[in-house]
């Protein structure tokens, strides 16, 4: 399917990676090149380099479902968040520094590095900031009493933007966490994911209502487009490294590729026709302009070659 007069896309499955015993919920880049991490419902954290082997390497195992995952190269730390609100800090080179911190009272749905600190988003409606050198909590803010999921950091304007299950989008000052703006009832249902264009002009939001929305950041977050993008929940929105296209992942089992300038649909990756996933697609990761990774409830990870 191609609705754009500009870019022409081709997407080809080049690797189908198996190894997890349950749904795979999160992906993260890992040590550059073709390496990446995955985490899922089996509590496993695995590393992959599909050019070297189609078998993953088990790096750590927890006793709880893992929904969030982040690797910080500067500290060589793998951080994961689980369904009960625990944070797991895994130091591969120095195992004695590996630790678990129980802080949030509900599941952790997002981990983000902002200006050298780690931000955790949880189902208790709290955003917490952690130091990565000594792994200490510095401050925590109760923004809502609903789940926090997506986060975008606008480096130019020093703004943190958050999506919540209360249907609102919160815009915060990066240093103080002061709420500067709220897009009330931005969606008809829970907001699952956020992303921003490379020039920081537009904010994209995806929700359980299956609608993709585009907001004009420079014009007080005015709604520009409301696109019926999927049939079910939009779980992830990820821009390619060159910011020419972005991909969306959905519970409807599809991955869709879009023009980042016109917001027009370019390509649909489906289960049967394209050898896509057969269950909900939960997360996406671009390793390069032409390499997209996806993971799913079907316990698989797929590597796509995208040409445009």
N, C-alpha and C positions, 0 to 999 in steps of 0.2 A: 504494500500500500504506500503510495507516495502522493502527498497532497501539496508538495512544495514545488515551485518553479525554479528554485535555487539549487541547493545541495541534493545530490543523488547518493543514497546510501546502500551499501551492501553489508549484511551481517552474516557471518558464517561461524558455526560451532566448530572449534578446533580441539577442545578437550572437555571430557566429561569426568569429573573427579568425584570419587566415592571414598568413604571412610568413616564419616560420622554415623552414629547409631540413632540419631534423632534429627529433628529439624535443625537447619543451620540458620542462625538469626543475624550474625554480624560478621563483617569483613574489615580488615585493616591492612594498609601497606606494611611491609616488614623488610627492613635492611636493603631497600632499593632493588632495582632491576625487576626481575620477574617473580620476586618473592612476595608472599602475602600471608596473612593469618586468618583463621576462621574460628568461630565459637558458636555453640548451639545448645540445644536442649539436653544433650548428654553430659553437659558440664565440661566438655573437652575444649582445649585450645590447641589448635594444630597449625603448623607452618607448611607452606606449599611452595614448590618451585617446579611448575609443570614442564619446563624445558629440560630439567634434570631427571624428573621422575613423576609418574602419575600417582604416586603414593605420598600421602602427607606424613609429617612427623609429629607425634604427640609431644607437646611441650609441657603441658600442665593439665591437671584434672581436678575439678571441684565436684561437690556433691549436690549442685543445684543448677537449674537452667540458667544459661548465660545469654543475656539479651544485648549487652553492650560490650564493645571491644575497642581498645586504643593502644597503639605502640608509640612510645616516645624515644626516638633515636638518641637524643642527647643524654638521657639517663639509662638507656638500654632497658627500659621497663615495659612490660606488657601488663596492661590494666584491663580488668573485666568487671562487669557489674551483673549481679544475679537477681533472680526473681524475688528474693526475700529482702533485698536492699543492702547486701554485703558487697564491698569492694575487694577485689583480689589483685594485689600488686606482685607480679612475678618477675624476679630478676634471674635471667637464665645463667649469667656468668657467675653470680654470687648468690647461691641458693639461701644462704643464711639471712639475706635481706628480703626474702620473699615473706609477705605478710597478708593477713586478712583483716579488714576493718569493718565492723558492724556499726553502721551509723543510720542510714535511711531506714524508715519503718516499712517501706514498700519497695517493689522492684525498681531497679535502675535501668532506664531506657535510653540513656545517652551519655557518652563520655567525650569531652572535647578539650583540646589544648588551646588556651588563649593567653597570649603574652607570657608564656613560660609557666603558667599554672594550669591545673586540671580542673575542669568543671564537670560535676556529676548532676544529672537530671533524673528525678525519681517520681514514682507514683504517688508519693506523699506531697507533691507540689513544691518541693524544696529544690533549690539550686545551691550547691555547696562548692566552695573553692578549696583546692588542696595544693600544698607545695609539693613539688616532685623531687626535690633533693633530699628532704628528710621525711617526706610523706606525712605531713601534718595538715589538719583542717585549719584554715585561717578564718573563714567566715561562711555563714549559711543564711539563706534568705527564703522565707515562706512567701512565694509569689501567688499561690493559689492552693486550694485543697484538692485539686484534680491532677491527673498525670501530666508531667512535663515530658516532651519527647524530642522535637526537633530544635536545633540551635544553629544560628548563623552569626558569625562575627564579622562586622564591617570594620576593617582595619583603618580605612581612611577617616571615618567619622567616629571611631571608637565606640561603636554601638553593638550590643548583644541583643539578638532578636530570638524570642522563644515561642514555641507553639505549645498549646495545652489542650487537654481533653475537655476543658470548659468552653472550647470553641473560640477562644480569644488568642490573639497574637500580642505578646508583650515586647516593648522596645526599652532596653535598659542602658544606662551609662556603664561602660566597661569597668571603670575603676570603683565606683561606689555602689553599683547595682540599683541605683535609683531608677524608678520607672519614669520614663520620659514621654511615653505614648502607649496607648492601648488600641488595637483594632478590635473593637467589640464584635462578637458574633461573626468572626471572619468567615466561618464555615457553618454548615448546618449540623455538623457532627465533629467528633474529636479530630484535632490536627495531629498528624503523624510525622510529618517531615517538612523541612524548610530548606531552601537553597537561594543563593544570590548570584546574579550574573557577575562576570569577572570585573566589569567596570563599576559594580556596586550601584547601578541605576535601578535595578528591578529586583524585587523579592518574589520568589515562587513558593507557594504553599500547597501541600497535598493532604487530603483528609480521608476519613472513613466514608465521607459522602461521595468519594470517587471523583471529585472535582479538582482540577488544577487551576489555581488562581495566580494572576500576575499583578503585583502591586508596584506603583511608582514611588520609589523611596524618596526621590527629590521633591515630589509633590505631595508631601505629608501622607504618604502611603495610600494614595488614591488607587482604587481598584481599576485596572485597565482591561483585564480579560478574565472571564470565567469559562473554563473549557471542560466539558464533560469527557475527561480523558480516559477513564477506565470504567469497568463495570462494578468493581468493588474497591475496597480500601487502597489508597496509594501509600505504599510503605516507604519508598525512597525516591529522592530526586538527586541526581548527581551530574555535574557538568564535566565534560571532557577537559583535559588539561589545557587545550588551546581555546576553550570557551566558545567553540563554534557550534557545538551540539550539546544536548543534555539527554539523559536517560531517566525514565521513570519505571518503577517496579510495582507490581500490584498483586493483591490477593486473587485477582482474576486469572493468574498464571502467566500473564504476558509481561514482556519488557517492551517499552515503546521509546523510540528515538525521535528527538524533536530539534528543529532549527532554533538556536539560541537567540537569534535576532528577530525572527518573525513569529516564533512560537507555533509554527506549523508542524504537523505530524509528518515525519519522513519515513518511518519504518516501524512495523509491528513484528516482534519476534514471538511466534506462537508455538504451542506444544507440538502439534502434529506436523505442520508444514516445515517448521524450522528446527525441529528437534529441541524445542524449548522445554521448560519445566512443566511438570504435570501437577504441581500444587503451588500454593502461594509463593511468590518471589519476594523475599524479605529484605535483601540488601544488595547494593551494587558497589563496585569499586573500579575506577579507571586506573590501570597501571601505566597507560600511555594513550596517545590520541587514537590508536588503533586497537587497543586491547581493553576489553571490558570483562569484568568478573561478576557473576551473579550467584546467589545462594538461595535455597528454597526449603520449604517444608518437606519436600520430597527427599531430603537428606543429601542432596547432591550440590556440587559446585560446578558451574560451567564457565568455560573461557571462550569469549567471542572475539573474532577478528572483524573489526568494523572499518570499512573503507569508504572514503568520501573525498 
